[in-house]
Amino acid sequence: MSAADTFVGAPVKRKEDRSLLTGSGSFVDNMTAVGMVWMAVVRSPYAHARISGVDLEAARTADGVVAVFSGAELRDTWAGSLPCAWPVTEDMKSPPHYPLAADEARYQGDGVAVVLAETRALARDAAELVTVDYEPLGVAIDVERALEVGSPLVHDDLGTNECYVWTLATDAFDAALDEADVVVTRRYRLPRLIPNAMEPRSVLAQPGAAGEVTLYSATQIPHILRFGLSVTTGIPEAKLRVVAPDVGGGFGSKLDVYAEEALAVALALRLGRPVKWTEERSENYVATIHGRDFVTDFTFGATRDGKITSVKADVKASMGAYLQLVTPGIPLLGAWIYAGPYDIPNYSVTFTGVFTNATPTDAYRGAGRPEATYVIERTMDALAAELGIDRVELRRRNFITEFPNQLSSGLTIDSGDYHASLDKLLEMLDLDALQADQAARRERGDVKQIGVGFSTYNEMCGLAPSRILGAIRYVAGGWESATIRFQPLGSVQVVTGTSPHGQGHETAWAQIVADQLGVDVDAVEVLHGDTAVSQHGLDTYGSRSLPVGGVALWHASQKVIDKARSIVAHQLEVAPDDLEFSAGTFSVKGSPDRSMTIQAAAFEAFTAHNLPDGMEPGLEETAVYDPPNFSWPAGAHAAVVEVDTETGDTRLVRYVAVDDVGTVVNPLIVDGQIHGGITQGIATALFEEGVYDDHGNLLNTTMATYLVPSAAELPSFETELTETKSPTNPLGVKGVGETGTIAAAPAVVNAVLDALSHLGVTDVQIPTSPERVWRAIEEARQ
Ligand code: MCN
């Protein structure tokens, strides 16, 4: 590769993979420190219990134990609660949430005591010697029953399990719905999902001599974590450094300020020794946030000829036992897209946040948008059946076709071409052949039936703009920062406020900067994930890094070019406007032999021997970018399944996806993101569900019972892109990190129902396990 190449759009191999694939990555669990102690957390086995006594003596005297604390003993350590940054309504109930419970445990896995010992094994052994007297209390686990009068209360003093009610509706919504020719209402339950990042959470807190602490954490949010920990521990931000080294995935679950992070920081300072904790896999199932757990009543009102006129969603969303960083805001991340890619003038959404005695929920890939897309796309098929209109045709009749488009929900879609993605999908799918196969199997009465399901979706990602986030009561902004600095000999250092944990920013950011500055992609080094290295940033989640952080890089590049232009103009004694800049070289318009490279300008900036009067030395610029709109990717997906009608066994045979994410920076990365996202959506449809019993025991806490699919369960996906540039940013990009997860689940379930429609099956609870499919067939047959 050379500086003359164009890198944006090229399948540049990921720079980060060499070290990851050769085992030289640096994850927190690889780290060690002199004098380090290991932490183990004693967790409640009860979903709800009063703590009437904690006996720490046996643990304190056990081998290798350095210290043991109960929640009550540490209560005075905390300057504040673990933060919740999204009080979605003024009267939202936000109970205190300290790193350890002192008097009541409110979910299975709630931490009640902590042990520090010389080795990990000794810490775990000693944790088992802690005796806690629990008085079991009533448990609220089901999101609907928790709202009933007389339900056990998760937080007694609140007098209710209702955390908040949030609404958004167009004027005279009920009257508009009354006028619909046809009304279709369905109820959907999205199960609890348990994030399974390849790397479990891990922390190492290293105290300094003057009250400062460095926390290495497997986190997505080093910057936000620093101020969150400052709130909880009272340690000033200036004395807290947070480093996210290589991070092995997060999918939203590492977007939090966790109890173990606060404990490690506070106890490292207290003991004057580094403190380390790495989550066990089973611990991950109870101690890391969960996703989804929504019950939604969803309604479409439509005319007989298939124009949808009204959409209504009434959502009950489980918060779990406490509010983590953005728990209450998760439903809101879907609040504006319950009409999907369809033009629907009347709009009504109500969210009720509900406390339950379960692990707190929070962001899990898609956060709020898979929940919306699932109910929209399932109900599109139900409405098509009700109206006797082909399901693809019904979608087409309702697509938004004019852009920018002001939605009835209030936001504006930047750009899109929904017919184009669907056209391409149908070309790839060969629906006629599939339908002929389906008809032949039905005719023959085959045991194995096939079905085809569709999902056409759009979503809003790229979190920002700050003003809108403020208007919906999120306490932080949505901007992102970038610094670009030329080194004296011409290589380029980029410091980004984003914090990649698998998304390949080191490569993609280098591609953007290399193109703008006209340097080779290998000449660009990208630094991230360390609050001591980077300016303020807002980290990685909500598929924001490219449409916000990547665009910040573009702006910083223009500032660097502007400064270099002034230096070159001064050296060549021409006006800056007389220079043109191309492929890394400034040349005088009309006299191309009078030229200077940007690297030469950088060296001049470094020596500062001959700069324009008043110019600061150095070629380094920072930009902070706050976009004017969200980013609106969209697409059309289809699944083909084969269902054994005697056993309920369901196999995914094909998965075809056409996505539109605007300009593609790196097609290899985009394809990887789409594959990963689709896999997680398919898992929702077919495999994954965290199951609690009525006593609040989580029944599946290993991968033997919580079914994370591997490549063996999945066909090779067929993926293509259409490209509608975003007009709101100079790169024309939209986010991609969550699209697959948002789109996939309804496509698969619609396919299962299509396979069984001739038997009269109209619904199967997800995940559509063989047993559930078999029961649905049996019930339909009776
Ligand atoms: N990209 C591109 N062209 C586009 C869009 C994106 O080349 N038009 C590239 C970007 O340059 C970046 C990657 O795709 O390298 C993802 O970009 P973006 O959509 O901006 O998403 P983020 O980088 O902000 O990543 C967050 C997103 C989310 S919200 C979840 S959850 C998720 C995901 O990314 N978690 C992941 N992808 C993941 N991938 C891995 N490996 N691990 C996770 O935990």
Boltz pocket constraint, residues with backbone or C-beta under 6 A from the ligand:
constraints:
  - pocket:
      binder: B
      contacts: [[A, 248], [A, 249], [A, 250], [A, 251], [A, 252], [A, 364], [A, 365], [A, 366], [A, 501], [A, 502], [A, 503], [A, 504], [A, 505], [A, 508], [A, 509], [A, 540], [A, 541], [A, 542], [A, 543], [A, 544], [A, 545], [A, 546], [A, 547], [A, 550], [A, 661], [A, 662], [A, 663], [A, 664], [A, 665], [A, 666], [A, 667], [A, 669], [A, 670], [A, 673], [A, 676], [A, 733], [A, 734], [A, 735], [A, 736], [A, 737], [A, 738]]
      max_distance: 6.0
